[in-house]
Amino acid sequence: MNCNMAITFKPDLENVDWDEIKDKIVEDHYDNSRTPEQLRACFENSFATCIAYDGDKIIGKARALSDGVCNAYILDVWTYAPYRSRGVASQMMKYLFKRLTGQHVYLFTDDAVEFYENLGFKRQSTGMGKVVGKWLE
Ligand SMILES: CC(C)(COP(=O)(O)OP(=O)(O)OC[C@H]1O[C@@H](n2cnc3c(N)ncnc32)[C@H](O)[C@@H]1OP(=O)(O)O)[C@@H](O)C(=O)NCCC(=O)NCCS
């Protein structure tokens, strides 16, 4: 992997290849069964998004839901495995934060606790969740 590539970050979803994202998250075992079209809808319906590129290749994604006033929720933070540990996800989070000033930002994570602690997140009281009906139906 060339280490001198120019990594760029875009807040818009113009020309995003959702099939490319789907293929790469499957390769990285970070797929939760959404189709490329469902991934597109998730991002288009989000308050803030960030897509990371190496040239024209997608290497990361992140998004935030928000009421635009006081509460936001971070989801779908992913860096393509060959590009990890270079600050890509931290930078994507900073792009999201630019849209979230003044808001309480929540997230739920199973295994990337240290990553979020590095960005200033603190553990909070027990999260709760429920799937309404059947997942993805
Ligand atoms: C977590 C993830 C987004 C980090 O992406 P990244 O671009 O490598 O992150 P950065 O380079 O900005 O930060 C790296 C630092 O975050 C922390 N970190 C990264 N991945 C971590 C993990 N899985 N668990 C705990 N800490 C982690 C480490 O401190 C790491 O520093 P190091 O590389 O010196 O060890 C990436 O590993 C990933 O896509 N994982 C699979 C998807 C995932 O778990 N997403 C989070 C879901 S809530």
PDBQT file of the ligand as one rigid body, heavy atoms in Angstrom, charges set to zero:
ROOT
HETATM    1  C1  LIG A 201     -12.489   1.857  14.908  1.00  0.00    +0.000 C 
HETATM    2  C2  LIG A 201     -11.992   2.380  13.561  1.00  0.00    +0.000 C 
HETATM    3  C3  LIG A 201     -13.109   3.183  12.889  1.00  0.00    +0.000 C 
HETATM    4  C4  LIG A 201     -10.758   3.266  13.764  1.00  0.00    +0.000 C 
HETATM    5  O1  LIG A 201     -10.348   3.750  12.501  1.00  0.00    +0.000 OA
HETATM    6  P1  LIG A 201      -8.879   4.369  12.268  1.00  0.00    +0.000 P 
HETATM    7  O2  LIG A 201      -8.940   5.158  11.016  1.00  0.00    +0.000 OA
HETATM    8  O3  LIG A 201      -7.868   3.308  12.359  1.00  0.00    +0.000 OA
HETATM    9  O4  LIG A 201      -8.755   5.304  13.550  1.00  0.00    +0.000 OA
HETATM   10  P2  LIG A 201      -7.628   6.401  13.862  1.00  0.00    +0.000 P 
HETATM   11  O5  LIG A 201      -6.411   6.100  13.049  1.00  0.00    +0.000 OA
HETATM   12  O6  LIG A 201      -8.215   7.737  13.774  1.00  0.00    +0.000 OA
HETATM   13  O7  LIG A 201      -7.363   6.104  15.391  1.00  0.00    +0.000 OA
HETATM   14  C5  LIG A 201      -6.638   4.968  15.719  1.00  0.00    +0.000 C 
HETATM   15  C6  LIG A 201      -6.644   4.815  17.248  1.00  0.00    +0.000 C 
HETATM   16  O8  LIG A 201      -7.969   4.538  17.707  1.00  0.00    +0.000 OA
HETATM   17  C7  LIG A 201      -7.928   3.489  18.662  1.00  0.00    +0.000 C 
HETATM   18  N1  LIG A 201      -8.591   2.347  18.057  1.00  0.00    +0.000 N 
HETATM   19  C8  LIG A 201      -8.726   2.039  16.763  1.00  0.00    +0.000 A 
HETATM   20  N2  LIG A 201      -9.439   0.933  16.600  1.00  0.00    +0.000 NA
HETATM   21  C9  LIG A 201      -9.780   0.529  17.826  1.00  0.00    +0.000 A 
HETATM   22  C10 LIG A 201     -10.530  -0.548  18.317  1.00  0.00    +0.000 A 
HETATM   23  N3  LIG A 201     -11.093  -1.455  17.512  1.00  0.00    +0.000 N 
HETATM   24  N4  LIG A 201     -10.669  -0.653  19.641  1.00  0.00    +0.000 NA
HETATM   25  C11 LIG A 201     -10.126   0.225  20.468  1.00  0.00    +0.000 A 
HETATM   26  N5  LIG A 201      -9.397   1.284  20.057  1.00  0.00    +0.000 NA
HETATM   27  C12 LIG A 201      -9.228   1.423  18.735  1.00  0.00    +0.000 A 
HETATM   28  C13 LIG A 201      -6.479   3.211  18.964  1.00  0.00    +0.000 C 
HETATM   29  O9  LIG A 201      -6.074   4.056  20.020  1.00  0.00    +0.000 OA
HETATM   30  C14 LIG A 201      -5.819   3.643  17.672  1.00  0.00    +0.000 C 
HETATM   31  O10 LIG A 201      -4.510   4.048  17.873  1.00  0.00    +0.000 OA
HETATM   32  P3  LIG A 201      -3.325   3.102  17.368  1.00  0.00    +0.000 P 
HETATM   33  O11 LIG A 201      -3.551   2.956  15.894  1.00  0.00    +0.000 OA
HETATM   34  O12 LIG A 201      -2.101   3.858  17.689  1.00  0.00    +0.000 OA
HETATM   35  O13 LIG A 201      -3.519   1.816  18.099  1.00  0.00    +0.000 OA
HETATM   36  C15 LIG A 201     -11.535   1.212  12.614  1.00  0.00    +0.000 C 
HETATM   37  O14 LIG A 201     -10.671   0.358  13.346  1.00  0.00    +0.000 OA
HETATM   38  C16 LIG A 201     -12.678   0.405  12.051  1.00  0.00    +0.000 C 
HETATM   39  O15 LIG A 201     -13.231   0.754  11.005  1.00  0.00    +0.000 OA
HETATM   40  N6  LIG A 201     -13.056  -0.693  12.740  1.00  0.00    +0.000 N 
HETATM   41  C17 LIG A 201     -14.154  -1.532  12.306  1.00  0.00    +0.000 C 
HETATM   42  C18 LIG A 201     -15.457  -0.800  12.440  1.00  0.00    +0.000 C 
HETATM   43  C19 LIG A 201     -15.720  -0.337  13.850  1.00  0.00    +0.000 C 
HETATM   44  O16 LIG A 201     -15.479  -1.044  14.825  1.00  0.00    +0.000 OA
HETATM   45  N7  LIG A 201     -16.251   0.904  13.943  1.00  0.00    +0.000 N 
HETATM   46  C20 LIG A 201     -16.657   1.492  15.191  1.00  0.00    +0.000 C 
HETATM   47  C21 LIG A 201     -18.040   1.047  15.468  1.00  0.00    +0.000 C 
HETATM   48  S1  LIG A 201     -18.766   1.877  16.825  1.00  0.00    +0.000 SA
ENDROOT
TORSDOF 0
